[in-house]
Amino acid sequence: MSNFIVKDDNPDVGVKVTASGVTDAEGQPIDNAQLSIKITSSDDSVVSVTDNGDGSGSVHFGAPGQASTQYEVSGPDGTVLGSGSDGFTVTTGDPAAIAGVTASFDGLTPVDETGGGSPEPNA
């Protein structure tokens, strides 16, 4: 997850979401054209998203606060295959520097640290 600090008067920006390494149960690649990618926001008053329905769209920054954009990738049969998100802090003035904010979740390992996902429940 990437995090961004932007001013509330920042111009709208485009967004393009792609998935990589998607395969079917037999290991055959699934092209992005066969996938459904949905883009949403956790708080439309802070960060609103216009989803074009093809994995692209635009983002508008509104009221100061925190919000995230979420991306849901579904296969040709509608089964959810994966997801992602990015965080935004919208400010009223020029963004100030921040060294970083991190979170950890008991028993969970981020996909980008292991190449895998979270452990199976009750494993």
C-alpha positions in Angstrom: 0.0 0.0 0.0 1.3 3.4 -1.0 0.5 6.5 1.0 0.1 10.0 -0.4 -0.3 13.4 1.2 -2.0 15.9 -1.1 -3.6 19.3 -0.8 -7.4 19.6 -1.1 -7.1 21.8 -4.2 -4.8 19.3 -6.0 -6.1 18.8 -9.6 -7.9 15.5 -10.3 -5.5 12.7 -11.3 -5.9 9.6 -13.4 -5.7 6.1 -12.0 -4.9 2.9 -13.9 -5.0 -0.5 -12.1 -3.5 -3.6 -13.6 -3.0 -7.1 -12.2 0.0 -9.2 -12.9 0.8 -12.9 -12.7 -2.8 -14.0 -12.9 -3.3 -17.7 -13.8 -6.1 -20.2 -13.9 -6.1 -23.4 -11.9 -4.0 -25.1 -14.6 -1.4 -22.4 -14.5 -2.5 -20.8 -17.8 -2.1 -17.0 -17.9 -5.3 -14.9 -17.7 -5.0 -11.6 -19.6 -6.1 -8.3 -18.0 -8.8 -8.0 -20.7 -10.5 -11.0 -19.1 -10.5 -9.5 -15.6 -12.9 -7.1 -14.0 -11.3 -4.4 -11.9 -13.4 -2.3 -9.6 -12.1 1.0 -8.1 -13.7 2.5 -5.0 -13.0 5.0 -2.2 -13.5 4.6 1.6 -14.7 8.2 1.9 -16.0 10.0 -1.1 -16.0 13.4 0.7 -12.2 13.1 1.0 -11.2 11.2 -2.1 -13.8 10.4 -4.7 -13.3 8.0 -7.6 -14.8 7.9 -11.0 -14.4 4.3 -12.2 -14.5 3.9 -16.0 -15.2 0.2 -15.6 -12.0 -0.9 -17.3 -9.4 -0.6 -14.5 -9.0 3.1 -15.1 -10.6 6.2 -13.8 -10.0 9.5 -12.1 -9.5 10.7 -8.5 -10.8 13.9 -7.0 -9.5 15.3 -3.7 -12.1 17.1 -1.4 -12.4 17.7 2.3 -9.3 17.4 4.5 -9.1 13.9 6.1 -8.0 10.4 5.4 -9.3 7.9 2.9 -8.1 5.0 0.8 -8.8 3.8 -2.7 -9.5 0.1 -3.0 -9.0 -2.1 -6.0 -10.9 -5.4 -6.4 -9.8 -7.8 -9.2 -12.3 -10.5 -10.3 -11.8 -13.3 -12.8 -13.9 -14.1 -15.8 -16.4 -16.0 -13.7 -16.8 -13.1 -11.2 -14.7 -14.8 -8.4 -12.6 -12.2 -6.5 -8.9 -13.0 -7.2 -7.2 -10.2 -5.3 -7.3 -6.7 -4.1 -5.1 -3.7 -3.2 -5.4 -0.2 -1.8 -3.6 3.1 -1.4 -3.9 5.6 1.4 -4.4 9.4 1.1 -4.2 12.2 3.7 -5.8 15.3 2.2 -4.6 18.6 3.8 -5.7 22.2 3.6 -2.2 23.5 3.1 1.1 22.4 1.7 1.9 18.8 2.7 4.4 18.5 5.5 7.1 15.9 5.7 6.4 12.6 7.5 9.0 9.9 8.1 6.4 7.2 7.9 3.6 5.4 9.6 3.5 1.6 9.8 1.1 -1.0 11.1 1.3 -4.7 11.8 -1.5 -7.2 12.2 -1.2 -10.2 14.5 -0.7 -13.4 12.5 -0.7 -11.7 9.1 2.2 -11.1 6.7 1.8 -8.7 3.8 1.9 -10.2 0.3 4.9 -8.1 -0.7 7.1 -9.4 2.1 6.7 -13.2 1.3 5.3 -13.5 -2.2 2.3 -15.2 -0.7 -0.7 -14.2 1.3 -2.0 -14.4 4.8 -2.0 -17.8 6.5 -5.1 -20.0 6.2 -7.6 -19.6 9.0 -7.1 -22.0 11.8 -3.8 -23.2 10.2 
